[in-house]
Amino acid sequence: MIARVLVPAAVREGEVLDVPADEAGHLVRVLRLRPGAAVRVFDGKGHEWDATLGATTKHGAVVALGAARSAAPEPRIGYTLAVAVLKGDGTDDVVRDAVMMGVQAIRPFVSARTEVRAAALERAHRRERWERVAIASAKQCGRAMLPVIHDLVDLRTVLATDGEALRLLLVEPAVAVTAARPADIAAPRAVSLAIGPEGGWTAEEAAQAIGAGWQPLRVGERVLRAEAAPLVALAACQAVWSET
C-alpha cells in the first residue's frame, strides 16, 4: 500500500517540496521509507498527486510531485458536524469517523452535561490533537480534503451558526419532542448536525435549539453511545439522501 502524505504547499506537477516535520517523521522513522520510494501527496484541499520521496534526514524529507491523480469524490451535500466534547479520547473517535464520512467542518462545543471543562481542553491543546487525528484519518481513508476544525465554543454559539443550512438536532428517544427521520426530509444542499454529550441534551437545551430554528431528528429507537451517534447519524442521512 502506497503511503499518503499531507503537503499543504503542493500546487503542480514537477515541484520539489519540503515535507512538514510531522509527516516527514512518519515517513522516515515510522514507515522507514528511503529515497526513491513512491508516495502520494495530497494538499488537504481536495487535490492529490503521485510523487517520489527525495532526500531524507532524521528530521526532514522532500518529495517530487508527479502527475495529478483523481481525488476521492466528496459528498455532494456539505456536512457540518457540531459535537459536544466527550470525556477521555471519545472526541478523537468522533473526529476520525467524521473525516471518513466526508464532513466539511467540525464544531466542538461544551454543553450543560459535558463532562470536561473548556479550560482543561484548551490547556491540553485538544484542537491541535483533533487536527492530527483528522490528518491520520484522511490518509487512511483516501480522502484528499481535510475538514475545518473550529475553535471550541459553547452551545449558544453553535445554535447561532450555519443559518443557511438545514440544521438538525439529533435527539435520543427519551427527549419528549416530535422528531423527523432522515426519510421525512428532502435532501438539502448543506446540513449542520448537532449531537450532544454522554448525558444527552437537557430539556432547556432542546427547547433553546428548537426555538433557534433547529429541527429535531431521530435515527432509531435505541439509545446510542455518544461516540457512536455521529457515525450512525451521518450514515443514515447519507444512505437516505443517496450520498456516495
C-alpha positions in Angstrom: 0.0 0.0 0.0 1.5 3.3 -1.1 1.9 5.9 1.7 0.0 9.1 1.5 1.5 12.3 2.9 0.0 15.7 3.5 1.9 18.6 1.9 -0.3 21.7 2.1 2.1 23.7 -0.2 1.7 21.3 -3.1 0.4 23.0 -6.3 1.5 21.4 -9.5 3.5 18.6 -11.1 7.2 19.0 -11.1 7.5 20.8 -7.8 10.1 19.6 -5.2 8.8 20.4 -1.8 9.8 20.0 1.8 7.5 17.7 3.8 6.1 19.1 7.0 8.0 17.9 10.1 5.4 15.6 11.5 4.7 14.0 8.1 8.4 13.6 7.4 9.0 11.9 10.7 6.2 9.4 9.9 7.7 8.6 6.5 11.3 8.3 7.7 11.1 7.0 11.3 7.8 5.0 11.3 7.4 3.7 7.7 11.2 3.7 7.2 10.9 4.8 3.5 14.0 5.5 1.6 14.7 8.0 -1.2 13.1 6.9 -4.4 10.1 5.4 -2.7 6.7 6.0 -4.4 4.3 8.0 -2.3 1.1 10.0 -2.9 0.9 13.6 -1.9 -2.4 15.4 -1.0 -2.9 19.1 -0.1 -5.9 18.9 2.2 -7.9 21.0 -0.2 -9.0 18.1 -2.5 -6.0 17.6 -4.8 -3.6 14.6 -5.0 -0.5 13.7 -6.9 1.8 10.7 -7.5 5.1 11.6 -6.0 8.6 10.3 -5.3 10.4 10.6 -1.9 13.6 12.5 -2.3 16.4 13.2 0.2 15.7 12.3 3.8 17.3 13.1 7.1 16.3 12.2 10.7 14.2 15.3 10.9 13.1 16.0 7.3 12.3 14.9 3.8 11.5 16.3 0.4 9.1 15.0 -2.3 9.0 15.5 -6.0 5.4 15.8 -7.4 4.5 13.7 -10.4 1.2 13.6 -12.3 -2.0 14.7 -10.6 -4.5 12.0 -9.6 -8.2 12.0 -9.4 -9.0 12.5 -5.7 -11.7 10.5 -3.9 -15.1 12.2 -4.5 -16.5 14.4 -1.8 -20.2 14.1 -0.7 -22.5 16.3 -2.8 -24.1 17.6 0.4 -22.0 19.8 2.6 -22.0 18.3 6.1 -21.0 20.2 9.3 -20.9 18.2 12.5 -21.4 20.1 15.7 -20.4 17.7 18.5 -20.3 18.0 22.3 -16.8 17.2 23.6 -16.7 13.7 25.1 -14.6 12.5 28.0 -11.3 10.7 27.5 -10.5 10.1 23.9 -14.1 9.9 22.7 -13.9 13.0 20.6 -10.9 11.6 18.8 -13.1 8.7 17.6 -15.8 11.1 16.5 -13.3 13.2 14.5 -11.8 10.1 12.9 -15.2 8.8 11.8 -16.4 12.2 10.7 -13.5 12.7 8.4 -14.1 9.2 6.9 -17.7 10.1 6.3 -16.8 13.3 4.4 -17.8 16.1 6.7 -16.6 19.6 5.6 -16.4 21.1 9.1 -16.4 20.0 12.8 -17.6 22.4 15.5 -16.7 21.1 19.0 -18.7 22.6 21.9 -19.5 22.3 25.5 -23.0 22.0 26.9 -24.7 21.6 30.3 -23.8 17.9 30.6 -20.4 18.0 29.0 -18.1 16.1 31.5 -14.9 18.0 30.5 -14.3 21.7 31.3 -13.4 24.0 28.4 -10.3 25.4 30.2 -8.9 21.9 30.6 -9.5 21.2 26.9 -7.7 24.3 25.9 -4.8 23.6 28.2 -4.4 20.2 26.6 -4.4 21.7 23.1 -7.2 19.4 22.1 -7.9 21.3 18.8 -4.3 20.6 17.6 -4.8 16.9 18.6 -8.0 16.7 16.7 -6.4 18.2 13.7 -3.7 15.4 13.8 -6.4 12.8 14.2 -8.2 14.3 11.1 -5.0 14.1 9.0 -4.4 10.4 10.0 -8.0 9.6 9.1 -7.8 11.3 5.7 -4.6 9.4 4.9 -6.2 6.1 5.9 -9.5 6.5 4.1 -8.0 8.0 0.9 -9.6 11.4 1.2 -7.8 14.5 -0.1 -9.9 17.1 1.6 -9.4 18.0 5.3 -12.4 19.4 7.3 -12.1 22.7 9.1 -12.0 22.1 12.9 -13.4 25.2 14.6 -12.4 26.6 18.0 -14.2 25.2 21.0 -17.4 27.2 21.8 -20.5 26.9 23.9 -23.8 25.6 22.7 -25.4 29.0 22.4 -22.7 30.0 19.9 -23.3 26.8 17.9 -27.0 27.3 17.7 -26.4 30.7 16.1 -24.3 29.3 13.3 -25.0 27.8 9.8 -28.3 29.7 9.3 -28.3 28.9 5.6 -28.0 25.1 6.1 -30.6 22.6 7.2 -30.0 22.5 10.9 -30.7 19.2 12.6 -30.6 18.3 16.3 -30.1 14.6 17.0 -32.3 13.7 19.9 -32.5 10.4 21.9 -35.8 8.6 22.3 -36.3 9.9 25.8 -36.5 13.5 24.7 -40.2 14.4 24.5 -40.3 16.3 21.2 -41.7 15.5 17.8 -38.8 14.5 15.7 -38.3 13.8 12.0 -36.3 10.9 10.5 -34.0 11.3 7.5 -36.6 9.8 5.2 -39.0 12.6 6.1 -36.6 15.3 4.9 -35.8 16.2 1.3 -32.0 16.1 0.5 -30.6 19.5 1.4 -27.6 21.3 -0.2 -25.9 21.7 3.2 -26.7 20.3 6.6 -25.5 21.1 10.1 -26.0 18.2 12.5 -25.7 18.8 16.3 -25.1 15.9 18.7 -25.0 16.1 22.4 -22.7 14.7 25.2 -22.8 11.4 27.1 -25.7 12.6 29.3 -27.7 13.9 26.3 -29.5 17.2 25.9 -31.3 18.9 28.8 -34.9 19.8 28.2 -33.8 23.5 28.3 -31.2 22.9 25.6 -33.6 21.1 23.3 -36.1 23.9 23.7 -33.4 26.5 23.0 -32.3 24.7 19.9 -35.8 24.4 18.5 -36.5 28.0 19.3 -33.4 28.9 17.3 -34.6 27.0 14.2 -33.0 23.6 14.7 -35.2 20.6 13.7 -35.2 17.5 16.0 -34.0 14.3 14.3 -34.1 10.7 15.3 -32.3 7.8 13.6 -33.9 5.0 15.6 -35.4 4.0 18.9 -32.3 2.8 20.6 -30.1 4.9 22.9 -26.7 5.2 21.1 -23.3 5.7 22.7 -22.3 9.3 22.4 -19.1 8.4 20.4 -21.2 6.2 18.0 -24.1 8.6 17.5 -22.3 10.9 14.9 -21.3 8.0 12.7 -24.8 6.4 12.8 -26.5 9.8 12.1 -24.2 10.6 9.2 -24.5 7.2 7.7 -28.3 7.3 8.0 -28.6 10.7 6.3 -26.1 9.7 3.5 -27.9 6.5 2.8 -31.4 8.1 2.7 -30.2 11.1 0.7 -28.3 8.8 -1.8 -24.8 10.0 -1.0 -21.8 8.2 -2.5 
